[in-house]
Every structure is written in structure tokens, then in C-alpha cells.
Amino acid sequence: MTNTAKEKDYIDRIVTEALEILSALGVPMDGMTQRRKERMAKAFIAVTGIKYNQTWKSSRSIQDGHMLLSRQILRFMNEHLGENISDSSYDDIRRKDLLLPVTAGIVTKSALNPDASTNDGTRAYAISAEVAAQIKLYGTVQWKNSLDTFNLGHALLSKRLNRERELNKVAVTIKDGVELKFSPGGHNELQKAIIEEFLPIFGFDSEILYVGDTANKFLYLNEELLKSLNFGEIAHDKLPDVVAFSKSKNWLYLIEAVHSANPITELRKLELEKMSDKCSVQLVFVTAFPDRICFRKHVKDIAWETEVWIADTPTHLIHFNGDKFLGPYTQLTP
């Protein structure tokens, strides 16, 4: 399809509106590329059946007999929405473009053949009469009130996913009673161990000043105290994973959690020293590993005058500190 300037303007506007509708009806879009959102919007528009110069009032539902197979959706997108997608890409409609609208209950995936298997091309997609009635109100004064009522009766996918993410988070309580919730994953599990095991043993009653997270870089930050110690620039891409302060020792712990990469190397140590060159307390550099296997992968890169802590043997430290701790150890009596 060769589109005129007016047609292109219409397509841009209707795609933007489609994304607003999908978002309002609970389709999550965090992390999606602009192209992925555009494809989803255009597939959704095809299922509603609206064409050039039509408004959402023209949306058609399964009750109107409007049902499209995957290939028909692609052809609609090519003919009416400025796309040039190969017919062989029809399976992307199921696996990508309409996956979230279907999961959210906005698009019915087996309108023509309810008994069709997942990969059956005869299943067809459609909008239910109830959803179509809500969509037709977009752009009218009734939209907002009707949307609130509609959403009260539906478990929005975005809220369901948020609840699942919250349930899967790794909880840890820091000293002042604030509960942190890490996103799931090995790196964050290691940070949890640092807070709950390393610092109680080796932290000399430390107070947490900063904790990052793979999903939330500033999961916890005591900016006021960090600034009072003249720490320097407070930026998540420069700070180590955990920063803690022992008032009794006058030590500031700079701790990197290594699940797959980024121990405290000589270069990283120099960066941290430069960042904290005006700091009014002494610095303690610690690299934390989940186990010895991970430690062995990085041992050649560990900077001198730093500490290593391994979570699966939490009561011991490895000192990369020259002759500071040279000498006999007292034999412990069983």
C-alpha cells in the first residue's frame, strides 16, 4: 500500500490511540520496543476492523461477525496500516503481536473455531461485544467513567503481572526496619546474603547507606548520610552494589556482588577511590561471590588490599592484603 500524507497521519494517530486503549485496558508495555508496540497496536486495529478515516465507534466485534485469521490480519495491516509484512510471518501474530491482548482478555483468540489447537490457523481473532462496547466510547465524555466500571469487573493483566512480580521478590529487612524487595535472580540473592550474613558478622554494627537492584538501581539510598561522609558523586552507574557504614570503626564498606561479572579489580578500586577521595572515613573494599566456583573464575582479577567474601562459607574472609595479616592463627579448641 502506498500511503498519502493524510493516510500516514491517520495511521500514526490511530496507532497512538490504540496503544492508549490497550494500556487503559491493562496491557503492560514496560520494556517493549517502539516497533513491537506498533505491531501490537496495528494487529489490534485489524481485529477491530476500523479503516482509514473511521473512528473507534466503527469497531466491530464477534457479534458483528468480524473475525480474522492470522494471515488476514497481516493482509489488513499491509493494506490499511502501511505495513509490508511477508505472509509467511503469520505466526508472529499469535506468538508476539496479539499475545498480550489475548492474555489480557481483550482479544478472543478462538472466535471462529473454539476447539482449535494452539497452532491451528483456523482459530481466528475477534473482539468480544463487551470489549467492543468499551472501545467505541474512546474519545467521548463517557470513556473515563465507563472505563472505571469496566476495569472493576476485570482482572487487569498489568495488575496481575505486578502482583506476581511482587510475590516473587526477595525480601530483606535492613537495620532500621525498612523492608527491601529485590527482583528475583542470583545477583540479588547474593546482595540479600551480604546484608543478612556478611554485614552482621564482619560489619561491626554497620548501617546500610545504599543498595542497588537489577530492576531498581536505587532500591535503598541514605543520601543524607552519604553526603555527610563526603562520599562524592552518588550515581547508580558508579556506586558499588552495597554501601554500608560502621560508626564504631569509622569504616565505609564498598561491596560488589559478583554473580557473573564485575569484581573489584585494580581499575575498579581506583575508580571507587577517586569517587571517594574526599571521604572522611576509611574505606573497606569487598567483593562477594556466591560460591568458590564463581570466585575461581575471577580470582586473577581481584585487586590487592581488598577483601573477598564467599556466601557459601559465610564466616570466613579471604584477604588480598599483602602482609597485613601475616602470622600464626590461634588454634581453636573444639
C-alpha positions as CSV (number, residue, x, y, z in Angstrom):
1,M,0.0,0.0,0.0
2,T,1.3,3.5,-0.9
3,N,0.0,5.9,1.6
4,T,-0.6,9.6,1.1
5,A,0.5,12.1,3.7
6,K,-3.1,12.2,5.1
7,E,-3.2,8.5,5.3
8,K,0.1,8.3,7.1
9,D,-1.1,11.0,9.6
10,Y,-4.2,8.9,10.2
11,I,-2.2,5.7,10.7
12,D,0.1,7.4,13.2
13,R,-2.9,8.8,15.2
14,I,-4.9,5.6,15.2
15,V,-1.8,3.6,16.4
16,T,-1.2,6.1,19.2
17,E,-4.9,5.8,20.2
18,A,-4.8,2.0,20.0
19,L,-1.8,2.0,22.4
20,E,-3.7,4.3,24.8
21,I,-6.7,2.0,24.7
22,L,-4.7,-1.2,25.3
23,S,-2.8,0.4,28.2
24,A,-6.1,1.6,29.7
25,L,-7.5,-1.9,29.4
26,G,-4.5,-3.3,31.3
27,V,-2.0,-4.4,28.7
28,P,1.5,-3.9,30.2
29,M,4.1,-2.4,27.8
30,D,7.2,-2.0,30.0
31,G,10.3,-3.0,28.2
32,M,8.7,-3.2,24.8
33,T,10.4,-1.6,21.8
34,Q,8.5,1.1,19.9
35,R,8.3,-1.2,16.9
36,R,6.9,-4.1,19.0
37,K,4.2,-1.8,20.4
38,E,3.4,-0.5,16.9
39,R,3.0,-4.1,15.6
40,M,0.7,-4.9,18.5
41,A,-1.4,-1.8,18.0
42,K,-1.8,-2.5,14.3
43,A,-2.8,-6.1,14.8
44,F,-5.3,-4.9,17.4
45,I,-6.7,-2.3,15.0
46,A,-7.1,-5.0,12.3
47,V,-9.1,-7.2,14.8
48,T,-11.4,-4.2,15.4
49,G,-11.8,-3.7,11.7
50,I,-11.6,0.1,11.6
51,K,-10.2,1.6,8.4
52,Y,-9.0,5.0,7.1
53,N,-11.0,7.9,8.4
54,Q,-13.1,5.7,10.7
55,T,-13.2,6.3,14.4
56,W,-13.3,3.8,17.2
57,K,-17.1,3.9,17.1
58,S,-16.8,1.8,13.9
59,S,-15.2,-1.1,15.9
60,R,-16.7,-4.4,15.1
61,S,-16.9,-7.4,17.4
62,I,-17.5,-11.2,17.1
63,Q,-21.2,-10.3,17.5
64,D,-20.9,-8.4,14.2
65,G,-19.3,-11.4,12.5
66,H,-15.9,-9.8,12.3
67,M,-13.3,-12.5,12.8
68,L,-9.8,-12.6,11.2
69,L,-7.3,-15.4,10.7
70,S,-3.6,-14.6,11.3
71,R,-2.9,-14.2,7.6
72,Q,-6.0,-11.9,7.2
73,I,-4.7,-9.7,10.0
74,L,-1.3,-9.4,8.2
75,R,-3.1,-8.5,4.9
76,F,-5.2,-5.9,6.7
77,M,-2.1,-4.4,8.2
78,N,-0.4,-4.3,4.8
79,E,-3.4,-2.9,3.0
80,H,-4.8,-0.4,5.5
81,L,-1.9,0.4,8.0
82,G,1.2,1.0,5.9
83,E,2.9,-2.3,6.5
84,N,4.7,-4.6,4.1
85,I,4.9,-7.8,6.1
86,S,5.5,-11.2,4.4
87,D,2.6,-13.6,4.5
88,S,5.0,-16.2,5.9
89,S,5.2,-14.2,9.1
90,Y,1.7,-15.0,10.1
91,D,2.7,-16.9,13.2
92,D,4.1,-13.7,14.7
93,I,0.5,-12.6,15.2
94,R,0.0,-15.4,17.7
95,R,3.4,-15.5,19.3
96,K,4.1,-11.8,19.5
97,D,1.7,-9.2,18.2
98,L,-1.5,-10.4,19.9
99,L,0.0,-12.4,22.7
100,L,-0.6,-9.7,25.4
101,P,-4.1,-8.5,24.2
102,V,-5.2,-12.2,24.1
103,T,-3.7,-12.8,27.6
104,A,-5.4,-9.7,28.9
105,G,-8.8,-10.9,27.6
106,I,-9.2,-8.0,25.2
107,V,-8.9,-10.2,22.0
108,T,-10.6,-13.5,21.7
109,K,-8.2,-16.0,20.1
110,S,-10.6,-18.8,19.1
111,A,-13.5,-16.9,17.8
112,L,-14.2,-18.9,14.6
113,N,-13.1,-22.3,16.0
114,P,-13.2,-22.5,19.8
115,D,-11.9,-26.1,19.7
116,A,-8.8,-25.2,17.6
117,S,-5.4,-26.2,18.9
118,T,-2.8,-23.5,19.7
119,N,-1.1,-23.8,16.3
120,D,-4.4,-24.2,14.3
121,G,-4.6,-21.4,11.7
122,T,-8.4,-21.6,11.6
123,R,-8.9,-20.3,15.1
124,A,-9.4,-16.6,14.1
125,Y,-9.3,-13.5,16.3
126,A,-12.1,-11.1,17.3
127,I,-13.2,-8.6,19.9
128,S,-15.9,-9.6,22.3
129,A,-19.1,-7.5,22.2
130,E,-18.4,-6.3,25.8
131,V,-14.9,-5.1,25.0
132,A,-16.1,-3.5,21.7
133,A,-18.7,-1.5,23.6
134,Q,-16.0,-0.1,25.8
135,I,-13.7,0.7,22.8
136,K,-16.4,2.5,21.0
137,L,-16.6,5.1,23.8
138,Y,-12.9,6.1,23.4
139,G,-12.7,9.8,22.7
140,T,-16.1,10.5,24.2
141,V,-17.1,12.0,27.6
142,Q,-18.3,8.6,28.7
143,W,-15.0,6.9,28.2
144,K,-13.4,7.5,31.6
145,N,-16.4,6.6,33.8
146,S,-17.2,3.6,31.7
147,L,-13.6,2.5,31.8
148,D,-13.5,2.6,35.6
149,T,-16.6,0.4,35.7
150,F,-15.2,-1.9,33.1
151,N,-11.9,-2.4,34.9
152,L,-13.6,-3.1,38.2
153,G,-15.1,-6.2,36.7
154,H,-11.9,-7.4,35.0
155,A,-8.6,-8.6,36.5
156,L,-6.2,-6.4,34.5
157,L,-3.2,-8.2,33.1
158,S,-0.8,-5.4,34.2
159,K,-2.0,-5.7,37.8
160,R,-1.9,-9.5,37.7
161,L,1.7,-9.4,36.5
162,N,2.7,-6.7,39.1
163,R,1.2,-8.9,41.8
164,E,3.2,-11.9,40.5
165,R,6.4,-9.9,40.4
166,E,5.8,-8.7,44.0
167,L,5.2,-12.3,45.2
168,N,8.4,-13.4,43.5
169,K,10.6,-10.7,45.0
170,V,13.3,-11.5,47.5
171,A,12.5,-9.6,50.8
172,V,15.2,-8.4,53.2
173,T,14.9,-6.1,56.2
174,I,17.7,-3.7,56.9
175,K,18.7,-2.4,60.3
176,D,16.2,0.5,60.7
177,G,13.3,-1.8,59.9
178,V,12.8,-0.8,56.3
179,E,11.9,-3.9,54.2
180,L,13.6,-4.1,50.8
181,K,12.2,-6.2,48.0
182,F,14.7,-7.4,45.4
183,S,13.7,-8.6,42.0
184,P,14.3,-12.4,41.7
185,G,17.7,-13.5,40.4
186,G,21.1,-14.8,41.5
187,H,22.7,-11.3,41.7
188,N,20.0,-10.0,44.1
189,E,20.1,-13.2,46.1
190,L,23.8,-12.5,46.7
191,Q,23.0,-9.0,47.8
192,K,20.5,-10.3,50.2
193,A,23.2,-12.6,51.7
194,I,25.6,-9.7,52.0
195,I,23.0,-7.8,54.1
196,E,21.8,-10.7,56.2
197,E,25.1,-12.6,56.6
198,F,28.2,-10.7,55.7
199,L,27.4,-7.4,57.5
200,P,26.1,-9.0,60.8
201,I,29.4,-11.0,61.0
202,F,32.0,-8.6,59.6
203,G,30.2,-5.2,59.5
204,F,30.7,-4.0,63.1
205,D,27.1,-2.9,63.5
206,S,27.0,-1.3,60.1
207,E,24.2,0.8,58.7
208,I,23.1,0.3,55.1
209,L,23.5,3.5,53.1
210,Y,22.9,2.2,49.6
211,V,21.6,-0.9,47.9
212,G,21.0,-1.3,44.2
213,D,18.9,-3.8,42.3
214,T,18.9,-5.2,38.8
215,A,15.5,-3.7,38.2
216,N,15.6,-0.7,40.6
217,K,19.1,0.9,40.7
218,F,18.2,2.9,43.8
219,L,16.4,0.3,45.8
220,Y,17.6,2.0,49.0
221,L,19.6,5.2,49.5
222,N,20.5,7.2,52.6
223,E,21.7,10.1,50.6
224,E,21.9,12.5,53.6
225,L,24.4,10.3,55.5
226,L,26.5,9.5,52.4
227,K,26.8,13.2,51.7
228,S,27.7,13.9,55.3
229,L,30.7,11.5,54.8
230,N,31.8,13.5,51.8
231,F,31.4,10.4,49.7
232,G,31.3,12.1,46.3
233,E,29.1,11.6,43.3
234,I,26.0,9.5,44.1
235,A,25.1,7.9,40.8
236,H,23.8,4.3,40.4
237,D,26.1,3.5,37.5
238,K,29.1,4.4,39.6
239,L,28.2,3.1,43.1
240,P,29.0,-0.5,44.1
241,D,26.1,-2.9,44.8
242,V,26.1,-2.3,48.6
243,V,27.4,0.6,50.7
244,A,27.4,0.3,54.5
245,F,28.9,2.4,57.3
246,S,30.3,1.3,60.6
247,K,30.3,4.2,63.0
248,S,32.3,2.3,65.7
249,K,35.1,1.5,63.2
250,N,34.7,4.6,61.1
251,W,34.7,2.3,58.1
252,L,32.7,2.6,54.9
253,Y,32.2,-0.7,53.2
254,L,32.1,-0.7,49.4
255,I,30.8,-4.1,48.3
256,E,30.4,-5.6,44.8
257,A,28.2,-8.6,44.4
258,V,29.6,-10.8,41.7
259,H,27.2,-13.4,40.3
260,S,28.7,-13.4,36.8
261,A,30.9,-10.3,36.4
262,N,32.5,-7.1,37.8
263,P,34.6,-7.9,40.9
264,I,36.7,-5.1,42.5
265,T,39.7,-5.1,40.1
266,E,42.6,-2.7,40.3
267,L,40.8,-0.4,37.9
268,R,37.5,-0.6,39.7
269,K,39.3,0.1,43.0
270,L,40.9,3.2,41.5
271,E,37.5,4.4,40.3
272,L,36.0,3.9,43.8
273,E,39.0,5.6,45.4
274,K,38.7,8.6,43.1
275,M,34.9,8.8,43.7
276,S,35.5,8.9,47.5
277,D,38.8,10.8,47.6
278,K,37.3,13.4,49.9
279,C,35.6,10.9,52.1
280,S,36.0,11.5,55.9
281,V,36.1,7.8,56.8
282,Q,38.3,4.8,55.9
283,L,37.3,2.6,53.0
284,V,36.9,-1.2,53.0
285,F,36.6,-2.8,49.6
286,V,34.8,-6.2,49.5
287,T,34.0,-8.5,46.5
288,A,31.3,-11.0,47.4
289,F,30.8,-14.3,45.5
290,P,28.0,-16.9,45.8
291,D,30.5,-19.8,45.9
292,R,34.1,-20.9,45.3
293,I,33.4,-21.9,41.7
294,C,32.4,-18.3,40.8
295,F,35.4,-17.0,42.9
296,R,37.9,-19.1,41.0
297,K,36.7,-17.6,37.7
298,H,37.6,-14.1,38.9
299,V,40.5,-14.7,41.4
300,K,43.2,-13.4,38.9
301,D,41.4,-10.1,38.6
302,I,40.9,-9.3,42.4
303,A,42.7,-6.1,43.5
304,W,45.2,-6.1,46.3
305,E,44.2,-4.5,49.6
306,T,40.6,-5.7,49.2
307,E,38.6,-8.4,50.9
308,V,36.7,-11.4,49.4
309,W,33.7,-13.0,51.0
310,I,32.1,-16.2,49.7
311,A,28.4,-16.7,50.6
312,D,28.5,-20.5,51.0
313,T,31.3,-20.2,53.6
314,P,30.0,-17.0,55.3
315,T,32.1,-17.0,58.5
316,H,35.4,-16.6,56.6
317,L,37.2,-13.9,54.6
318,I,40.0,-14.0,52.0
319,H,42.4,-11.1,52.4
320,F,44.1,-9.8,49.4
321,N,46.2,-7.6,51.7
322,G,49.9,-8.4,51.4
323,D,51.5,-8.9,54.8
324,K,48.8,-7.1,56.9
325,F,47.5,-10.4,58.3
326,L,50.7,-12.5,58.1
327,G,51.3,-14.6,61.2
328,P,50.1,-17.7,63.0
329,Y,46.5,-18.3,63.8
330,T,45.3,-19.4,67.2
331,Q,44.3,-23.0,67.2
332,L,40.6,-23.2,68.2
333,T,39.8,-25.9,70.8
334,P,36.8,-28.0,69.7
